Amino acid sequence: MIINFNDNDITVNIIRKNNKNVYFRFKDANTLEITCHYLVTDHEIKSLIKKNEKSLIKLYQKTVNKIKKHEVFTILGTPYTIIIDESLKNVEMDIDYIKTPSMDKLNKYTKALCKDVFQTEINKYSNIIPGIPKFSLKIRKMTTRWGVCNPKLKTITLNSDLIYYKRTLIDYVIVHEMCHFFEANHSKKFWEHVSKYYPNYKEARKELRN
């Protein structure tokens, strides 16, 4: 279903379930998703859209503003301008642009990129730093740490937000966490290990803090 809403042609995706209420959600600037009961007709949906037009305009504007905040998207320290093109199937990267069919698709792309980039850098330093045991990589969003090493479980967890930073900063965090396999604390001996494989660690720490 296509409707003209707030002077824009909006695609309406209707999801019918066995629920009592009707829910409205803008997936992006061009798509309104409506979840309703199986028995709700298209005619009734159009009436509900018209009846709730003021509230939907506010919801639409909120969605548009959220997208605008992501218009400049940084990956590996390089800023890109986002272009949302629903005709695309996959995310495409150019020198200055990222073209994506939706923000959801871009987020999935970034998540996959995290795993590839982090693992590549880990493999690099595993060949440089002797004595590192085989360990598992975990990736998740963290609010207070860039990385966590668990020597007993032989795991290193990296903050998914690191994908927005330069590879050199990602490398620092990886070296930092790897060195915890030798020293579980932040003693002088620990920083000696870090400086051996990442001499500019002080500058990297300062940059990440800022």
Secondary structure, 3 states (H helix, E strand, C coil): CEEEECCEEEEEEEEEECCCCCEEEEEECCEEEEEEECCCCHHHHHHHHHHCHHHHHHHHHHHHHHHHHCCEEEECCEEEEEEECCCCCCCEECCCEEEECCHHHHHHHHHHHHHHHHHHHHHHHHCCCCCCCCCEEEEECCCCCCEEEECCCCEEEEEHHHHHCCHHHHHHHHHHHHHCCCCCCCCHHHHHHHHHHCCCHHHHHHHHHC
